[in-house]
Amino acid sequence: MILYELDAINEQYFSPYTWRILMSLNHKNLYKNTKRVQVKFSDKSLINHKGFNTVPVLEDKGIWINESFEIAKYLEQKYTDTPSLFGGEKSMKLTFIINQMLDPKILSILARIIVADVYKVLKPEDKKYFRETREKMLNKKIEDVELESDKYIPIFQKELNPFRKIIKNNDYMTGNHPVYCDYLLFGFFMWARNSSPKQILVKDDVLWHWRNRMLNLFNGFAKKSNGFEIK
Ligand SMILES: N[C@@H](CCC(=O)N[C@@H](CS)C(=O)NCC(=O)O)C(=O)O
């Protein structure tokens, strides 16, 4: 299996959507059979010959899939003898709804906090494309977004209140074991951890503890990745 992800300096691979799949592959004991290949913002030839413009992309025995949720669904349906990511068809559909609601909201808030840090961990050849596309998306210069980044940290924290309520009585979103819904949210935290020194959660917040549990899953798989220290 090949997983295409975004490149970064110092192997600080930060793509939030790819992190969902990295965790899912570990969950389903498939990571050991996976080769990770880095794609550049400035050169997507490895994936765009299949019509894809974003990562993650998964290639499995001649089958190519993109869109993180589609990849998770594929893994779930193809590898049925490994631990389930969703716990059934209905949960999968409900998780998709959460996915659709979560992504635009969290992306736009977190981008306003870390975009300047992400810019710093890009390979030099990717900076021009990233600046052009992200400044268009945010309607501001990266440096001006950074000036206001502190303002968005409490907004980000407040946005996570529903998850805080869920996690309060559980180790993970649905009980004692992580499921894809945990990886959905966790991907965003890995985006921040691997690109930015900013601390986006307050120590001892229930989500801070949840994030620690997530970092420690699969023998500390996420924790061992190159990023910044979480305090
Ligand atoms: N909905 C997609 C989003 C994927 C996405 O936006 N990936 C980003 C990296 S985190 C990307 O590849 N961007 C390429 C670009 O902006 O040109 C998914 O869930 O896979």
The ligand as an ORCA input file, in Angstrom:
! r2SCAN-3c Opt
* xyz 0 1
  N     -11.555     16.722      1.902
  C     -10.190     16.324      1.651
  C      -9.253     17.466      1.970
  C      -7.820     17.167      1.592
  C      -6.931     18.390      1.605
  O      -7.381     19.539      1.541
  N      -5.624     18.128      1.667
  C      -4.643     19.194      1.646
  C      -3.502     18.890      2.582
  S      -3.962     18.861      4.259
  C      -4.020     19.248      0.267
  O      -3.650     18.227     -0.282
  N      -3.900     20.438     -0.314
  C      -3.292     20.599     -1.582
  C      -3.395     22.000     -2.083
  O      -3.845     22.868     -1.337
  O      -2.982     22.218     -3.219
  C      -9.884     15.063      2.469
  O     -10.545     14.845      3.488
  O      -9.008     14.283      2.065
*
